[in-house]
Amino acid sequence: MVKLIIVRHGHVEGIEPERFRGRTDVPLTPEGRRQAIVTAGCIASRWEPAVVYTSPLQRCIQTASAIAGGCHVEVAVQEDLNDLNYGSWQWQLHSEVRGKSPGLFDCWLAAPHLMRFPDGEALQDLLARAANVVRMAMKRHPLDTVVLVSHDSVIRAMLLQLLDQPVSAYWRIVPAPCSISEVDIVGHGVRVIGINETHHLEKASS
């Protein structure tokens, strides 16, 4: 059995007001660094991962490094964990894009599986990358616990496939910063143990 511990990076600028962050390489905020440390402690207390794989963007590398340090394992960059490529929309405010391209923006919210970002990716590209990561983990770590640190878009794409849900359900999964999702893959069967757990963050802030 391979156990996947799927973690979204900590808080960054561009979450509020919301921007199409994508490949913009922003670092964690002080709150994001705090979340990463708390999440590292939570994971170290519950599991013994063999490795931490991360997106190449620094907000994920910083989160992954905290987790790896707490668990005394190595960090490895996995390109397929990179955020969705929003093309020419990257780093623009949602409100700006809504004003410039209202039809395409409405399509993104109502039928995300039917659009491609101008000069960027479609969700089908993202789904393929997310599936590559799962296959990699199954091949390299058939008996291990593996931490995957990525972005809300990639986590949505990964969980949709593991839950056997359609691409059109993209917005139904909302990973919070430094949330934890837990999935066991036994043979060809998938057991989703937890999605978007944030109790560790709430306890640390109380």
Rosetta blueprint (number, residue, H / E / L):
1 M L
2 V E
3 K E
4 L E
5 I E
6 I E
7 V E
8 R E
9 H L
10 G L
11 H L
12 V E
13 E L
14 G L
15 I L
16 E L
17 P L
18 E L
19 R E
20 F L
21 R L
22 G L
23 R L
24 T L
25 D L
26 V L
27 P L
28 L E
29 T L
30 P H
31 E H
32 G H
33 R H
34 R H
35 Q H
36 A H
37 I H
38 V H
39 T H
40 A H
41 G H
42 C H
43 I H
44 A H
45 S H
46 R H
47 W L
48 E L
49 P L
50 A L
51 V E
52 V E
53 Y E
54 T E
55 S L
56 P L
57 L L
58 Q H
59 R H
60 C H
61 I H
62 Q H
63 T H
64 A H
65 S H
66 A H
67 I H
68 A H
69 G H
70 G H
71 C H
72 H L
73 V L
74 E L
75 V E
76 A E
77 V E
78 Q L
79 E H
80 D H
81 L H
82 N L
83 D L
84 L L
85 N L
86 Y L
87 G H
88 S H
89 W H
90 Q L
91 W L
92 Q L
93 L E
94 H H
95 S H
96 E H
97 V H
98 R H
99 G H
100 K H
101 S L
102 P H
103 G H
104 L H
105 F H
106 D H
107 C H
108 W H
109 L H
110 A H
111 A L
112 P H
113 H H
114 L H
115 M L
116 R E
117 F L
118 P L
119 D L
120 G L
121 E L
122 A E
123 L H
124 Q H
125 D H
126 L H
127 L H
128 A H
129 R H
130 A H
131 A H
132 N H
133 V H
134 V H
135 R H
136 M H
137 A H
138 M H
139 K H
140 R H
141 H L
142 P L
143 L L
144 D L
145 T E
146 V E
147 V E
148 L E
149 V E
150 S E
151 H L
152 D H
153 S H
154 V H
155 I H
156 R H
157 A H
158 M H
159 L H
160 L H
161 Q H
162 L H
163 L L
164 D L
165 Q L
166 P L
167 V H
168 S H
169 A H
170 Y H
171 W H
172 R H
173 I L
174 V L
175 P L
176 A L
177 P L
178 C L
179 S L
180 I E
181 S E
182 E E
183 V E
184 D E
185 I E
186 V E
187 G L
188 H L
189 G E
190 V E
191 R E
192 V E
193 I E
194 G E
195 I E
196 N E
197 E E
198 T L
199 H H
200 H H
201 L H
202 E H
203 K H
204 A H
205 S H
206 S L
